Amino acid sequence: MRNPNGFGTVYKMHGNRRKPFIASVTIPLEDGRKTRKAIGYYATRREALAALSEYHNQPYDLSAREVTVKEFFDKWLAWRETRGKGIQATATYKSNFLNHCKPLFNKRFLDVQSIQIQQLVDAAPSPIIAERIKTTWGMLYKYAALTGITTANAAAIVERPTRPKSTKHKPFTDDEIKSLWKTKDNPIARLALIYIYTGMRPSELLNIKREDVHIKERYMIGGMKTAAGRGRTIPIAKKILPFIKKLYASGDEYIYPLRRYERLREKWIACPLDVIQNHLPHDGRHTCATLLDNARIAKRTMQLILGHAGKDVEESVYTHKTLAQIIEAIDKI
């Protein structure tokens, strides 16, 4: 059956090919002439005709569909930066993609197959990098859908790497916490106790401004990393209130004197106390979570204190806790 004028052409290439049928359309050039442009390669004539029909129902820029993986990634990166996305996160995506996705750089973006992305994920040097590679490909396909290039997502069925259970961080034991209290005159011991009784990430303390500390009401405003963590209310446990008061009294714009985590880590490592040498700064956050759980604090209250998002609507939207409740909870550990 003959196609209508201007509909396009389907023809079969010679040889033993997996997708021998080409669907092409005629498009105008700037000088008034016309040229034939392929929109894709297909296993059957019916698939090719369906592609032609889809193209006429919703025409798209065929030249954009010829872009290579590297070219498309650069376009996505530029678009992401114009939208004010986090500089650090963008730099991380860029670094991981450029370092670990080179085998596909010159391949047409639309020709990438799920198995090829899976191979990149499987070859990643660590589970974290593998996760980032899959995430980046997923964002590329979202951008492709936004720009009308394709609604397919070859990354959707790529399997995520299995992360081994981390043994890097461990909670302080009860005896170690007692040891910290005995040496509370040491500034690093005090720092560890602040982390234990607030659940803050190490860098979160460094970013708390003096104006966000409310001594009388016993809370601070701080947090980082996630939407649930940023700008959250951090209760000040009665046990560490004197430490926070001292930081508040001596602080300038920020309550803690160090502004970079690297400097804090150096001082931590240089501390001669055995209990400090056996732990990392982030262990205080793990300890807080453990103590809250041991005290049988409600899950949602723990999430609010630690800055974790609820996994369902009831937890994340309809459950509200007052400042008095989270202060009462932190005082129980």
N, C-alpha and C positions, 0 to 999 in steps of 0.2 A: 504493500500500500504506500502510495506516494505521500511524503510529508507536505504540509502547507508551505507556501512560499515564505521564506524568512524564518522558518521553524528551526532549520539546522539539518545536519547530516550525520548519519551513523554508518560507519564502514568498518570492515574487518581487515586487520593487518595479516600479512603472511607469516608463516612459521608457527611453531608450537609455543604459544604464549599463555600465561595464566589469565591475563586480561586482554584479549585480542581486539575488542571492539572500542573504537574511538567515537566519542560524541563531540561534534564541533558546531560552532555557530559563526555566522558572518557578522563582523563588527565594523563600523566606519572608522576611518583614520582621519587625522586632522586635515590632511590635504584633499579630502573629499573622496578618496578611493576607499575600497573595502578590502578586508582580509579575513581569512578563515582562522578561527582560534579554537583549539581543543579545550573542552571543559573537563575532560577526564577519560580514564581508561576503565573498561568494564568487562566482566566475565561473560555476559550475555547481551544480545541485542536489546532485549527487553529492559535490562538495567540501564543501558545507554539511552534508550528512548525516554525512560522515566526521569533520567537526569536532565535531559533536554526540556522536558515538560516542567520540571522543578525550576530550572533556570528561567524559563519564560514567565512562570508564576511570580517569581521574585528574583529579578536580575541582580547580578553582583559584579564587582570589578574583577574581571578574569586575570588581569595583570597581578593583582594582589595575591591570587592563588598560586602564583609561580614563585613566591618568595621562599628563600631558603630558611632553615631553622635558625641560623645565626642572624640573618637579616630580620626575621620576625621577632627574635628575642630582643634585638636592639630597639626595634619599634616599641615593643611592650615595655621595655625598661624606660625609654623616654616618656611614654605615656604615664607610667607609674610615678615618675618623678614630678610630672606636671600636676599630679593629683595630691602632692604633698605627703606621700607615704614616707614612713620612717627611713631616714638616711642609713642608719645602721643595718636595718633589716634588708633594705635594697642592696646594700653593698655585700651582705652575706649571700643573698640569692645570686648576685652577679658572680661572685668569686666561685661558688660551688658549681654553677652552671658552666662557666668558662673552663674550669679545671677538669670537669668530669663528664661533659657532654660533647666533647670535640668530635667523636666519631660520627655524629649526625649533623654537624654544622653545615655541610654543603648539600645536604639532602633537602629536597622540597618539603616544606613543612607538612603539606597535606599527604605526603607519601609515607610519613612516619607511622610505623606499626606498634601496637602495644608491646609486642615481644621485644622490640628494640629498646623501648623505654625500660622495660623490666630488666633487660641485660645491663643497662646503665645503673639501675638501682642495686642490682645484685653485685655489681663490681665496685660499688662505693667502698672506700676504706673504713667507714664506720657507720653504724646504724643511724646516727644523727644526720650525717651527710646524705645517706640514702633517703631518709625522710624528706630532707630539703629538696633533693632532686625531684622526687615524686610531686611534692607540693608545687614546685616551680612549673613543672609541666602542666599540672592542673590549672594554674593561673594563666598559663599561655593559652590553653584551650578556652578558658572563659573569655579572654580577650579576643580570641578568634571568633567566638560567637557574637560578642558585642560589635565587632567590625564587619560581620556578615560573611566571613570567609568560610566558616564551617560550624555546624552545631554538633559535630561528632567530637568525642573526647577519648582519644586513644589511651590516656593516662587513667581513665576511670577504673579499669579492671586490673591495673598494675597492683601487685600485692605489696603491702608495706613490709619493711624489714622487721624482723623479730628482735626487739631490744632485750639484751640480757639484763637481768636484775642488777642494778648498780650496787656496788659495795663500797663506793667512794665515800659516802656519808653515813655516819652512825650517830645515834643520839648519845648525849652524855648520860652516864649512869647516875643513880641516886648518890652513890659515894663520891663520884666526880663533882656533882653539883654541890655537895657539902664541902668539898675541897675548895671549890671556887668561892663559896661564901667565907671560908676561913682566910682566903687571900684576897678579899674584895678591895683592899687598898691598892692592889696592882691594877693599873688602868686596863690591861687586856683581860684580866679576870672579870672586871666590871663590864667590859664590853661583851664578853661571853654571856654574862648573866642578863644583860639587856636583850640580847638575841634570844635567849631561852625564854624569857618572860614576855616577849612581844611577838615572836614568830616572824620577825622581819627578815628579809633577805639581806645579806651583808651590805649591798650598795644602797638599800633603801634608807638606812639610818643616815648615810652620808648626804642624802638629798632632802632631808627634812629641814625646812626653814624654821627659824625661831618664831615667826609669826603664826606658824601652824601648830605650835605646842601650847596646850591649854592645861596648865598645871592644876588649877583649882578644880576643873571639871574632870581631870585625869584622862585626857586623851590627846592624841596627835593626829594630824592629817598627813598622809604620806602614801607610799607604795609606788609600784612600777610594774613593768613587764606585761601584765594582762589588763583587759578592760575591767575585770572584777577587782584587780589589785590596785589600780591607780586611783588616787584620791579617796582612799578608804579611811574609815575611822579606826585608829589603832589604840586600843585601851592601854592605859599605863597601870600595870599591876602595883599594888601597894608595896610589895617587896622591893621594887626597883625605883620607886618614886624619888628617893633621895638622889639616886644617880642621875635621873632626868633633870631634877632641879639644879644639880650642879652643872650639867651641860648647858642648861638654859641660861643660868646666871653668867657663865663664862663665854657663851657663844656670841657670835656676831650675827651675820645674816643667816648662817646655818649653824645648827647646834653642835655638830661634831666638827672638830678642828681639821680633819683630813677630808680632802675633796675627791681623792682618787682611790679606788679599791686597791690598786697595786701597792700604794703606800701603806694602807691598812694591813694588807697581806704581809708585807715586809715586817711590820711591827709585831704581827701575830707570830710569825715564824721565829722572830728574835726573842720572844718571851721565854724565859728560862723555866717556867712552870711546867711540870710533867703533864698535868691535865690538859694544858693548852697544846703541847706538842703532840698529843694523841688525837687531836681533832682539827677540823677545818672550821672557818667562821660560819659556813652554811649549816654546820651540824646543830647550831642553836635553833634554827628553824625546825629541823627534824625533831629536836628534843621537845619543843613547844607542842608540836602536833601529837607526839607520844603522850605527853603529860595531860593534854586536854582529853585525849581518848581514854587514858587511865582514870581520869576524873569523871568519866561518863558525861562529858559535855555534849549537848545535842549537835548532830552533824552540821546543821545549817549555821549554828553559832560558831562552830569551828571554822567553817568556810568563810564567814564574815571576818573573823579575827585574822586568818591567814591570807585572805584575799583570793579565795578560790571561787570560781563560778559554779552555781548549781547546775546539775545536768538536766533538770526538767523544769517545766513551767512553774510548778508549785513551789519548788525550792528557789528559783531565780527571780520570781516576780511577786508571789503572793505571801511569802514568809518575810516578816519584818521584825527586826530585833532592835530594841531601844539601846541607847548608850549604857544605861544602868545594867541591862542584862549582860552585855559583853564584858563590862567591868567586873560584874559579879562572877562571871565565868573565869576570867583570867586570874582572879584572886583565889580561885580554888586550886590552882596548881602550885 
